[in-house]
Amino acid sequence: MNEDNIRIKDIFEAIKRRWQLIIVIILAATIISIVVNFFLINPKYQAYSKVFIGKESQQDYNGNDVQMYQKLLATYAEVIKTRNLVEKACEENGINENVDYILSNLSIESSSNTQILRINYEDYDKEKAVAIAEAITEEFKNSCSELISNANVKIIENVRNPKSPISPNKKLNIAITFALSAMASIALSLLLELLDTTFKDKESLEKASGIAVIGIIPMEENE
């Protein structure tokens, strides 16, 4: 492959000549990915609850109230992620965990056009994830009315024990590794082919030298 313009045929020939290298790289990368995802990466679990925020009495509700609470969801989300609330939740429930670590694994999601917040907590220990999510939810429910008047928090979905981890996504990671290793091995094969200046056939030699090849010495076959 020492022509200036590489043809599609040349690419396929290069891949064909180095198929063993390609297979070895793909297999090695895929096996490593399987080992890492199944045996080396600790699974992480997510526990969550859902809370509804609104007026305690439904009789005085109007469209403006609904819009107000929807706009305040971002404020409520920030309230949940405050150090004071997390520290108090841990103290009252006997949870011994670093507050900064909890905050780094705590996330709040708001459903658009609703008054519902989802409180998520992730941890490598599923029981601890459940305990911390429950503690933060309860503390938020108890302290919300003190922070904002006319705000009532109702838990509409309790924290449940997570059945399966959220990470790592083993199938996706292995599939990505397979695809990347395939592309990398093919690229390496083409690079090695470009760096190889030897002539692979008499046509290439004739084109480069401008002299017709009279004869070819065949490769000796092992008997």
N, C-alpha and C positions, 0 to 999 in steps of 0.2 A: 504494500500500500504506500508507494512513494510517488503517486501522482499528485498533481496540484489540486485537481478536482476529484474529491472522493466520491465514488459512485455508491448507490445503494447496494449494489452487488458486492462491492468491496467490504461494506459493513457486515453484511451477512456472512461473508467468507471469513472475516476476522473473528466473528462470534463463533462460527463453526469450528475454527481452528483452536480456539481457547475455551471451548465449552466446559472442559473439566475444571478450569480455574473458576469459571462463573459458578458452577454447581457447588464447588467447595466453599466459596465465599458465602453464597446464599445459605447453605446448610449450616455453616459455622455461626453466622450471624443469627439465624433463626433459633438454633439450639441455645445460644447464649441468652437470647431474649426470653425463651421459655424458662430457662433456669432462673434468670433475674426476676421475672414476673411471678413465678410460682413459688420460689424458695427464698429469695433475698429481699424483696420489697414487702414490708409489713402492710397488711390491708388496713384501710382507713374506713371508719364507719360514720354515718351521719344520722343523728337523731333530730327530730324537729317537732314543733307544735304549731298550731294555727290559732290566732286570736282575732276576735272581732272587736273593733273599737267604735263606740258610738254613744248615744244617749242611753241612760238607764231606762227611761220611759220612752216607749215608742209612740205615744199619743201625740207628742208635740213635734214630731218629725216633719220636715219640709225639704224641698229640693235644695235650698241653701245650706241646710245642716249637713246633708249628704256630701255636697261638694266641699264644705269646710273640712269635714273629717277626712275626706280623700286627700285633700291638699296637706293635711297635717300628718299623713302617714310617714313622710320623710323625717319629720320632727320626732315622732314616736320611735322610729328606727334608730335615730341617734341617741335617744334616751336609753334604749335597751343596751347600747354599746358603750355606756359610760362606765368608768372604773368604779365609781361609788356603788352603782347598782350591782355590778358583778361581784365586788368585794362583799357586799351585804348578803347577796344570795349565797355565796360560798360559806360565809360565817354562820348563817342561820341553818345551813344544811350540813355543816361539818365536812365541807369539801376542801381538801388540802391540795390546791393547785395554783400555780403562778397565774396572776391576773393577766399579765401581758400575753401569756400563752393562750389563755382562754379567749381573749379579745382577737387574737390572730386567727383563731379557728371558728369564730362566731360570725355569722352573716344573717342579714335580714332581707327578706324579699317581700315586696308589696305587689298584690295583684291589681292590675290596672282597672280603674273604674269600680273599685270595691273598697270596703273598709276593713280588709283582711290583711294581716301581717303574718308571714311565716318566719318563725325563729329557728334557724339552723345551727347546729353545733356538730363539729367533726372531731373525732378522736380515734386513736389506734385501739383504745379499749372501749368496746361497745357499751358496757355497763356504765362506764364513766361518762360517755357521751349522753346517755339517757339521763343520768343523774344531774348533770350540769344543765342540760336543756330544760329539764323540769324545774330546777331551782331558779333559773333566770326567768322563765315564764311566770312562775308564781310570784317572784319578787316584782316583776314588771306589773303584774295584775294588781298587787297590793299597793304599789307606790304611784301608779299612774294618776289616780284621782287626786292625790296630794299635789302633783306637779301641774296638772291642767284641770281646771274646773269643768264640770259637766262631761267628763270623759269616763266612760265605763268600759272596762276590758272584760270580755267573756271568752273563755277558752272553748273553741268550737272543735278542736281536734287535739286530743291528748298525745303526749309523747309516747311513741311505741318503740319496742326493742327492734333495731334494724335487722332485717333478715340476711342481707348480703352487703358486702363492702361497696363503697362508691368508687374506690380506687385501690389498686390499679385496674384499668380496663384491659384485662389480659388479652382478649381477642383482638382488640384494636391495636394495642402495642405490638403484638406479634405480627399482625398484618402490615403495619407501617414498617416494621423492621425488615420484613420479607421484601416489600416493594423497594425500600431504600437500598438494601443490599443488592437487589437485582440491578437497579440502575447504576450503582457504584461499580459493581463487578463488570458490567458491560462497558462503562466508561473507562475503567482500567484496562480492559482488553483492547479497546480502540487506541488508547494511549500507547500501550506496549506495541501495538501494531504500527503506529506512526513512527515510533522510535526504532523499529526494526528496519534497517536499510538493506537487508538481504533480498535477493530476487526469489520469488516463489514459483515462477514459471518462465518458460522460454519467451513468451510474448513480452513480459515486462523487461527482460534482458535485451531483447531485440529493439524495443522502443527506446530504451535508455542509451544503448550503444550505437544504434543505427546500423548494426551488422547482423546479418542473418545467422541464426544458430544452425550449424551443420548437423550436429548429433547431440544426443543426451545420454549421459551415463546413468543407467537405471539404479535405483536403490537396491542393495543386496538384501534379499529376504532371508530371514532365519529359517533353516530347515527344522 
